Amino acid sequence: MKHVAIIGELAPVAKLADPASKVCLCPAPRKISYKAGAVEIGANASFATSEIEDTYLLAQINEELTIYKGKVLQKDATGTRIKAVMAKLGKDIAIAGDEGYHLDVLDDAIVIAANTPAGLFYGVQLLYQLLVEDGKRLIVPRVTVDDHPKMAIRGLSQDISRGQSPSVEAVKRHIKVMSRFRLNMYQFYIEDMFAFTKYPRIGKGRGALTAAAIKELDAYAKQYHVEIVPIFQNLSHMENMLEDPDIMELGEFPGAGSLDLSNPKIYDFLRDLFDEIAPAFSSPRFHIGCDESWDVGTFKSGEFIQKKGMGKALIDHYLWVIDELKKHGKKTFFLYHDIAFKYDEVLEGLPKENAVMVFWEYSIKDDWPDIDRIAKFKVPFVVSSSALCWMAPFPDYTRAFMANRKLIDNGLRKGAIGQINSAWGDMGQENFHENNLPAFCFSSAYSWNNDGFDDAKFVDAYCKAMHGITSGYFQELFSAVMSIHAEFPSRYLRRWLGFLWRHPYHSIALDNVHPTISDDDHMDIHEDLVYHENDMEAQKPLCDKIIALVGQLKAEARRNVKNLEYYAFAGMLLRYFIHKIQTTAKVTNMCKDGVDAGKARQVEALVQPVIAEIQELRGMFEDLWLNCASRPNLDRILRFYDWQIAWQQQKIEQVKAGVAWVNPYLESEWIAFEELDQHQEPRYFRKVFDVTQAEIKSLARAHLEVVPGNHATVWLNGAQVGEALCSYQSAVVVNDHNIEAWDIKAHLKPGKNVIAIKAINYLFGQPLLNVYAELASKDGKVRKLVTDKTWRAAKDARDGWNASPSFDDASWSTPACVGKPPKVMGEICLPRFDHGIEWKSKHGHHGFCRILRHKKTPKLEQPLDILSDISFYSGNVL
């Protein structure tokens, strides 16, 4: 029996000129024909349905109609007309598939019929797009529509593990608007962001999803025919969990992202996790992740992988996971393609009846031959492009739309069963979830029907769905934000966050050429990275246009007015960015040859407006974050704003004191044990220093900071202070620990003291080490201890090496010194321990670790991609 909904008691409208131009149909129906005239939804309009539980559908329709001068439908409980219509539909109309529908606007009623409640729902979504305001009347053109999707799965993947943990209300808001464009699957990329009862430290303090929140979202999403599916890693991208000392032993090595496949204990651990997370989601589908497992076999499991073979080891693991999840009623299993598809054993061994490979690719190409390999083995697959939003404060909609369009087209030609548009939150997710909605809606609509897809109609349809209006202003606004990446110089936007959060006064001269700069400190800076006083002046009108258009639209919007502020924030942040770069250039040029009282006044006049601007943006960022996400992880990004404010204020104080420039970077050298080869073995470092009784008595604070490459265990006078792990991942938890700092006041003693460090590099090269310490007295004086050639280094160490200052290290060698920041691992700015230990050194953003080339180390080139960053971070520079 078909499912039917009827909106009746409508008044006929004899004429409606050019009805196709008055509606915003996106995606366009597979088949539509226009008839003469229209119908008016008036005060007497009624609603009837064949659905036994129709309350939510009527409520959704009335919620939409209330924005049109309060019009609502009354429920028709008689059922007489429903029976007549259903009898006719059963004979005359063939509806395609589970999500297809038939919509017919008669002279006094609108009839929607489908094979399933989902199809009925999608017919209602088209009805929303057919609504036309004609003066005081709300009318619907007379049309006949037969429609069904090209792709069965039309979904998104939202990263909640690396920054913003979305609020329940925000996710509901997103589901409501995205379902308008036929989205039917919402995948949460979770990692450690589920509140496990057996492992309460996993996700603690990060806004982890609870089972109760998932249940609430699951029930809500079902009303919009959206399926909530978890993406839960079980091999790779476990780095957040593996930070926990009690779980770390299960990793490939300390700081690894992957589990050790040779350790059977990992399966007890995974079983515990599955026992909690699998039942929390009602969907029979489960995404097991398993992408980017690059470090499998690199240390603990090396011999195991060598004997078994990588392909066999991986398929055995995947099948164990699938079998375990089947015990919880899961029937379909997604997994990422990038590692799995390389091995014949995996492609042959995956169960074709319930495995779905996710082919993810974010570039813009006409063809992806790798899909052919997956299809050759008859593995079902979906394609997955991206909102292109990570490591940037705003998505690149132009490229995102094109990337999704190309990949979906390719997928349709090669047999993809769906598409999943992904949004990532690498390095803290400074781009708001709200900004991803247009890209998600675009890909959902495009995968329903890509024939004759019209981007302009999509923008109109999105505006109507999100804000309840159609407005030329929104077309202008969207065109403006889509032009950001084309209008702004690529040399800046390629490294958006690097430049945005970089220390404004990083050099005494913009090109690092100045008489006071020694040859040892001189860096060749590529012209693309030299600031100018008029940089991006031509882009200011674009920023102002975005801000002004948002103001106009806020006066018109009928719903989700707050969402317009995200566009305004992008315009304001860009405008600040221009202001910062130009001010940096002006102040640096003004001060490079010295300062006096007159220049100090000019500098203050230039810098104070920048401070005011960043303070305003900080408040706006906090407000917008909390509109779409919970509080956890917000404060770490607000600290970036605070650093900018502090550095600008420092500049004013410096010039007032007659100081032209102060080096903002760590003063400590990067050191390593002098050798050509390294084989994932520890190396040992010591530094003996004296502290007088008077210094101990007057000590106000003492802090020690270590940046390892990539693992270091630190002792002071025999007491273990802590461990430092530099994991080079895109996850917030591990990145926040790439630099570690400790309060060491209680460990110091009068006389000789010793800092001892065992360092090891589990990745590629030599273990590198950078150590910086401050001993501050009550009178404000600061004594600094840094890594340099006075340290001692050894390949092996005897007992007592880390405990006693009197240990005989005469046989130890002088370490190799390879430079101070920003050499080697990029820009690491001095800490502000006077503000607290949480103000440890500020590291440059990922993707911006090397912006300089030192004359004496020409092989330190700018990284081309993340992989070269990782190789560089490893410390393989000797």
Buried (B, 14 or more C-beta within 10 A) or exposed (E): EBBBBBBBBBBEBEEBEEBEEBBBBBBBBBEBEBBEBBBBBEEEBBBBBBBEEBEBBBEBBBEBBBBBEEBBBBEBEEEEBBEEBBEEBEEEEEBBBBBBBBBBBBBEBBBBBBBBBBBBBBBBBBBBBBBBEEEEBBBBBBBBBBBBBBBBBBBBBBBBBBBBBBBBEBBBBBBBBBBBBBBBBBBBBBBBBBBBEEBEBBBBEBBBBBBEBBBBBBEBBBBBBBBBBBBBBBBBBBBBBBBBEEBBEBBBBBBBBBBBBBBEEBBEBBEBBBBBBBEBBBBBBBBBBBBBBBBBBBBBBBEBBEEBEBBBBBBBBBBBBBEBBBEBEBEBBBBBBBBBBBBEBBBEBBEEEBBBBBBBBBEBEEEBEBBEBBBEBEBBBBBBBBBBBBBBBBBBBBBBBBBBBBBBBBBBEBEBEBBBBBBBBBBBBBBBBBBBBBBBBBBBBBBBBBEEBBBEBBBBBBBBBBBBBBBEBBBBBBBBBBBBBEBBEEBBBBBBBBBBBBBBBBBBBBBBEBEEBEEEBBBEBEEEBBBBBEBBEEBBEBBEBBBBBBEBBBEBBEBBBBBBBBBBBBBBBBBBBBBBBBBBBBBBBBBBEEBEEEBBEBBBEBBEEBBEBBBEBBEBBBEBBEBBBBEBBBEBBBBBBBBBBBBBEBBBEBBBEEBBBEBBBBEBBBBBBBBEEBEBEBBBBBBBBEBEEEBBEBBBBBBBBBBBBBBBBBBBBEEEBBBBBBBBBBBBBBBBBBBBBBBBBEBBEEEEBBBBBBBBBBBBBBBBBBBBBBBBBEEEEEBEBBBBEEBBBBEEBEEEBBBBBEBEBEEBEEBBBBBBBBBBBBBBBBBBBEEEEEBBBBBBBBBBBBBBBBEEBEEBEBBEEBEBBBBBBBBBBB
